[in-house]
């Protein structure tokens, strides 16, 4: 299974089999409510499919998701939510609220696409003409499933079957823009009892893997332009500064903890070979399971940039674009979500979808799971060595007890951030996974609204696990980097 978020340590151990408070003697009265919710969500399959595919077609990158955000807000308004748009200084962010009083449950929605992943909904590589971005991480499904959960919970509240408040958080720019961090920093999660989220994947399971803490930053070198052949001695190459920095950072890899991840792209290397570049830019990510190591390694990367500038006769400045915490897990909540995910089950493919999946799998040069694994639900377990992604859900998880899951929206074996993931997301393979997530999150929320003791237990675990020091965003006090994709 593809791991979209994980921490990097060295062992795996199984969860114990004891039952949580909510799993003991689950009130039978909730079963009819859950069945109604499942049927209601399923009855809107075509409606939610239409919404998800609209966002798939918009394919708007971080902080540019104008149409995607407006579409989701419109659905929520039409369903009686009070929507506050443009929150936390982000034009495409929103918070939609329905109900009153406790408990307050927040559900997280994402909707940004990735640059360079344009792709038709076909099992061979086929970029869409005149489109560069694509939903290679499935956030069109993410946002739509969350809206489905919010709308169903609202309906149950309206019918008097649930009491409390439901909040739907429209979270932009998860892919490097750290949208949720600004929402946390603005206090938008204050008073929330539990946050629920999910993520597209190639299999089904409750998230019991942490995430890598991350700082992303753009380094900008400034030199002096000159004719590269006629007067090279008069120039100072900003690109030389970038390349010198990259070389030093690559040598540094030998001398950082092995769990560290450092990656970069040169976003501007000049315009013509015969002109000494007077400007160049490189975009870095620095990651590690522990935040203190991220900040330490980041400081060394900054020093490498300064040394590169000194050695090449250029100058350099840098801008922190984003920064995210690791993911704080909550076993109490995970057990409840696992029970509900097992009730819903995984994704069943039609014969045509099996043919699509088999053809798509031939594009991979690594061993892939069997197609039938999309129908399975993984057992609940902690995985301490399971990949290396990051998510701004981490900052939410250090603010409020948080629980998440993965659903099989991609053909088994498909990695995130790939054209194959984009292709799956444009088909019913992706929509079926969306429905698994929407139903599971809704059933989990139903349990929470009906069990104050469960929420209290989750909060107790949360308070024991979180840092004793007050939360402080890794990106500092900067305003949202609204043009970081430019």
N, C-alpha and C positions, 0 to 999 in steps of 0.2 A: 504494500500500500504506500502511496505517495504521502509523505509527511509534509504538510504545509507549514507547521510551526513545531519547533522542538528545541530542547536544550541539549548540550553536549557534555555528558559526564560518562560514566563507564559501566553502568550495569542496568539490568532490568529486573523488577520484581513484581509479582502479582499482588493485586489488591486482596485484602482479606475478605472473607465472605460474610462478615457480620452485616446485619440489616440496619438501615438507618431508622430513625423514629418514624418517618413518613412511610417506610416500606412495611412496617408492622401494622397489621390490621388496617390496610388501606380502606377508607370508608367506601362501602359498596355504593353509596349514594352518588359518588363521583363517576361511576362507570357510564350511566346514561348520558351524563354531560359530556364525557370524553367521546363517546360514540357519536353524539350529535356534532361535536367539533370536527371529528374526522370526516364525517359525511359532508358537512358544510364546506370544508376546505376542498374536498375532492370534487364536489359539485361545481366549483369554480375553476376547475382545471384549465379550461380554454381561456377564461378571463385572465388568469395569472400567467398562462403561457404567452398570451398576447402582450402583456405588460413586460415580461422578461425579454421577449424578442425585440420589442421596441427599444429597450435599453441596450440590448446586444447590438442593434443596428446603429444606435446613437454613438456607441463606442467613444465616450468622452473621457479624457484623461483627468487626473487629479486637479481639483478646483475649477475645472472647466465643465463640470457636469450639469450645465444649466437645464437642458431638456430632461435629463434623467431625474434630477431632483424635483423639477416642477411636476413631472408625471406622478411620482410617488406622493408628493404633497397633495396633488389634486385628488388622488384616490382616498387619502386619509380625510381630507376636508369633506368629500362627498359622503363619507361614512361617519360624519359627526365629530371628528377630532378637531380640537383647537390647535392650530399649527402656528408656531413661532418660527419664522424663516430668517436666514442670515445671521444665525447666532454665532457667538464667539468670533466675530469679525471674519466669518467665512460665508460668502454669498450663497453657496450651495448647501450649507448645513442647515438643519432644522430640528426642532423638537415638537412632536405631536402628542397631545395629552387628551385622555378621556377618563372620566370618573373622578372620584375624590376619596380622600382618606387613605388609611393603611390597609394592606401593604401596598407599596409602590414598586411595581415591576417595570424594569426598563428592558427593551429589546433593541438590538443594534442592527442598523441597516447600512450596507455599503453599496456603491454604484459606480466606482471609477474603473476605467479601462487602462490597458498598458500600451505604451508606444511600441510600434514595430511588430505587432501581433495581429495585423489584419488577416482574416482567413474566412473563406466560404465554409458553410456547414457541410463539408464533404470530407471523406476519409483520406484524401491525399492533399499535399500542400498546394494551396491555391489562394493566394492573397486577393482580397477584393480590390478591384481597380479604383484608384484615386482615394484610397482610405489607408491610413497608416496604423491606426490603433485598433486593438481588439480586446475582447474580454477573455484573456488567457488565464485569469484567476477566478472567473465565474462570479464577479461581483454583481452582475445583472441578475443572477439567480439569488444571490445573497440578499440584496435589497428587497426583491419581490417576495421571497419567502417570509421575511420579517414583517412586511406589510400585511401579508396574509395572516400571520399570527396576531398582529395588533388588531386587525379588523374582526377576527373571530372572538378574541377576548372581549372587545367592545360589545359585540353582539350578545355575548353571555351576560355581561354586566347590565346591558339594556333590558334583558329578560329577567333580571333579578337573580340570576344563578351564581353570580360572582360579585364580590364587593371589594372595592379598593380602587387603585389608579393604575392605568397602563400608559407608559410613555414609549413612543417610538422615536429613536434617535437616528436622524439622517446624517450619516458620518461620511464626509467627503475625503478624498485623497488619502486613502489608507496606504496606497502604494508609494511610500516614500514621503508623503506630505504630512503625516502624523496628525490627521484631522481630529481624532478623538483626544489627543493630548491637549489641544486648545479648548475642547469642550470640558475636559476635566479641570483644566486650569481656571476656566471661567465659572466653575462651581455648578455646572449643569447636572451633575450627578449627585449633588447634595440632597439628602433625604430619600434617595433610592434605596430600597431594601435589598434587591437582587438584580443583577444584569444577566441577560441571556443572549447568547450569540451562536452563530454556526459558521461553517466555511465549506465551500465546495471542495471535493476531493475525488479520489478514485475508489473509495470504499466508505463504509459506514462505521462510525464509532464515536464514543464520547471522548472529548479532548482531555487526556491526562498526560500531556507532554507540555513542558514549559516552552518558552520562546527565547530567542537570543535578544538580549538588550542591544540597542543599535543607536549609533550616531551617524547621520549622513551630512555631508559637507561638500561645498564647491570651493575649490582653490582656483584663484584667478591670478595669472601671472601677466606682468606688464613689462614690455621691452621697448626696443626702438626699431622702427621699420627702416629698411634699406634695400637696395638692389642686391639680390643674393649672389649675383655673379660680378656685377660692376663695382660694387663698393661694400663687400661683406664686412669689412673691418669697421664700418660705421654702424652696423646693426647689432642689436642684442636680442636674441631670439627668445620670445616668451615660450615657444614650444620646447626649446632646449630646457627651460626651467621645469616644465611639466615632465619631460622625459627623465630629467635628472632626479626629480622627486620620485617618480614611479620606480626608478631603479633602486633608490635608497630604501623605499618602503618594501620593495620585493626582497631586498637583502634582510630587512628587519624581520621577515616572516620566520626566520630560523630562531629568533630570540624573543618570541612571544609564546604564551601558553598555546598548546596544540588545539584547544577548543576555539581559538580566535578565527574569525573570518574577516578578511579584508578584500574588497573588490572595488574596481573603478572603471570608468569609461572616460575617454577624452572627448569632451563635448564640443570643443572648439580648438582646432590645431592650426589655424591659419587659413588663408584663402587661396594662395597660389604658391607653387614651389619657388618661383623666382622672386618672391617678396619675403624678406625676413619678417616673421610674424611679430607684431608688436602686442598681440594679445592672444592668450591661450587659456583654456579652462579644463580642469579635470574634476570629475564628480566621484567622490569616495563614499563607501559604506564601511564602517568599523563595527564589528559585532563580537559579543562574548556572552556566555550565560550570566555573568555577574556584572552589574552596572559599574562597580568600582574599577574593574579591569577595562571596561570600555572607555571610561574617561581617561585612564592612565595611558592606554595605547593610543587613543586619539591625540593626547598631548604630544606623544612621540612623532606621530604623523605630521602634526603641525610643525614641529622642529625640523623634520625632514624637508618640508616645503620651504622653510626659511633658509636652511642650508643650501638647497637647490637654487634659490634666488641669489644668494650670496655668490655661489660658484659660477653662475651664468651671467652675472651683471644685470639681473632683472630685479623686479620687486614683486611681492606677492601679498595678497590678502585672502581671507576666507570667510565664508558665510555658512553657518550651520543651518541646514535646510530642515532636518527633522531629528527626532530623538525619541526612542521608545524604551519602556521598561520590559523586563522579562514578564512572563505570564504566571500569576499567582493562582495555583490550582485550589479547588475546593472539593474535597472528597465527598462531603455530605450532599452537596448539590449534584455531583457527578453520578452518585448511586441512583438518585431519583430520575435523572435524565436517561440513564442507561435502561432502567426499567421501562420507561416510556418508548425509547427507541426500539427495544426488543418487541414491544407491543406492535409498533408500526411495521417493523421489518425493513428489509432492503429494497433494491430496485430489480424488478423483473423485466427482461428484454423480450421484445417480440422477435420473430425470426428475422425480419428485416434489420432490426437493430443489432442482432447477433452478427449478421453479415457485415454491417458497418463496423462493428467493434473488431471483428477478426481482421478486416482489411486495414483498419487504423493501426492495430498492433504490429502489423508487418513493417511499419515505419520506424519502430524502435530497434536499436541495436543492443538491447539488453533483455534479460529474461523478464517476462511479464507474468502476472498472476492469471489464473484461469478466468474466463469471462463470467463464469457463474459466481465469482466472489462478489460481484456487485449486489447480489441478493442476500449476502450474509451480513450479520452484525458482529463486529469484533467484541470479544469479552473485555470487560473493564479492567484496565491495568495501567500502572504507571510505567512510562517508557523514559528512561533517563539518558538514552543515547539514540536519538531517533531523527536526526536531521539538523537543519540549521537556519530556519526562517525567523522572521521577526514580525510583530504585529503591534499596532497601537492599542489593541484591546488590553495589552499589558498594563498600560497606565490606568485603564478603567478597573482592572482586577486588583490594583493596589488602593482603590478608592471605595469599592463596593464589592461584596461577595459576587463572584462571576462564574458562570458555567457555560460551556460550549460543546459543540459536536461537529462532526464531519458527515456529509452525506455523499453517496456515489453519484455525482453529476458527470463524471468523466469515465471513459472506458478504463477498466482496471489496468494499471501500469502507467497511465498517463501522468506525466509530471505537470505541476502548475507552471505557469508562465511559458507555455508552449503553444504552437499553432494547433496541435492536437486538442488541447484543452479548449481553445477558442472554438474549434469545429464542433466538439461535443456540446458545448454550451448553446449552440444554435439549433439543436435538435431536441426531440422528446427525451433523449437520454438525459440531458441536463434538466429538463422540466420535471421528470419523474423524481430526480434527486431533490429538487426544490420542494416537491410535495412531501417527501419524507421529512425534510428539515422543518417545514412549516407545521406539520402535524405533531412532530416530537416536541418542538418548542412550545406549542400551544398546550399540549397535555402536561408538560412540565410546569408551565405557568398555572394551570388549573390546580395542580397539587400545592403549589406555593400559596395561592390565594386561600386555600382551605386548611392550611397547617401552619399556624403561628409558631408552634414548637420547632418545626423544621427550619423556618427562617432564623429563629433564635440560635439553633444549633449551628447553622451555616455561618452566622455572624460570630459566634464564639470561636469557631475554627479560623475564620478570617482574621480576627484580632490577634490570635496566637501566632499566626503565620506571617503577617505583614511586618514590615520594618518598624521599629519603635520610633525612628526619626520621622518627622513630618515629610509628606510627599513634596518633591521638588522636581519639576520637569527638566529632563536632560537638555532640552532645546532652549532653556533659559527663559528670558522674558521677551523674546522676539515675537513679532506679529506673524500670522500665517504667511508662508511663502507662496503666495497665490500664483506666481508666475514661474514656479520651479520647473515646469515642463517646457518652458519656452527655450 
